[in-house]
Amino acid sequence: MPFIIIMILLFIHELGHFLSAYLLGVEILKIYFYPYGGISSFKMDLNDSPIKEFIILVMGPIFQCIAYFILIKINFFSNYIEIIKIYHLSILFFNLLPIYPLDGGKLLNILFNLNLSFRKSFLFSIYFSYIIVFIIFIIVFPSFFKINTILMIILLLYKINDEYKKKNYYFEKFLLERYLNNYHFKKKKEVNSIDEFRKRYNHYIKKDNFYYTEKEILKNKFNS
């Protein structure tokens, strides 16, 4: 029964991501299930609307909460209400940890992107994730020395490190999307280099008393 409860909660959680992504026209490539949660992989532009990304992320926890309140009202699960509550809160808390690429880590990255460049936002999200895992290790490990705790920490470090290795790939994809597609952003910003490019902004660079548009800079980069 605990396994069934966990799988129901995880399935409904990921269903929230899936349905919201589908309705917003975003394709889901893969859904990974782990003992404490799931991770959905989207076919989504890195320059896509942060609001769209936010909606897709929060619908997972929202669907899970709805599923929880439905389950505890079903007579079949009446003897397992406490177990349902424990697993629901555990999965919800785990997924909302500010650790990339969990839901909480991606939400943190959206917040960073409001005031920082794409590159800095991603790196700050990764560094912050390492710090949170370290804090979890310091707090949890002395009191709960269990194999599942060790495996959870190892899994989190593996996922964070795997994302960190892709940092240059993500940045190049972010720039290439901006070069190939005609995004229409209302805000404009002068920057010193492409490393300072932000989401939701069109950029221009001043060099030798001349201003170069974002397209001109990226054309020179990708055609050189």
Secondary structure by P-SEA (a helix, b strand, c coil): caaaaaaaaaaaaaaaaaaaaaaaccccccccccccbbbbbbcccccccaaaaaaaaaaaaaaaaaaaaaaaacccccccaaaaaaaaaaaaaaaaccccccaaaaaaaaaaaccccaaaaaaaaaaaaaaaaaaaaaccccccccaaaaaaaaaaaaaaaaaaaaaaaaaaaaaaaaaaccccccbbbbbccccccccccccccccccccccaaaaaaaaaac
